[in-house]
Amino acid sequence: MTIAVLGGTGPQGRGLALRWAVAGQQVVIGSRDAARAQQVAGELGHGITGAANLQAAQQADIVLVRCPTRGIPHC
């Protein structure tokens, strides 16, 4: 199973991607900038790959979209 984390270059996306990869899942980080996604994937290791958002989603069985929470009121 492959999990794509779109918006995966930020702290929360990185953390989720790394934890899933360490647990044995195939993970691809998606970003608007494919080179940035590949850089972050290389930094994290554990077989994580990086791609542009569309390509990451096309490779995955499960897609997580990580959106910034700025401006969202907390309950």
Buried (B, 14 or more C-beta within 10 A) or exposed (E): EBBBBBBBBBEBBBEBBBEBBBEEBBBBBBBEEBEBBBBBBEEBEBEBBBBBBEBBBEBBEEBBEBEEEEEEEEE
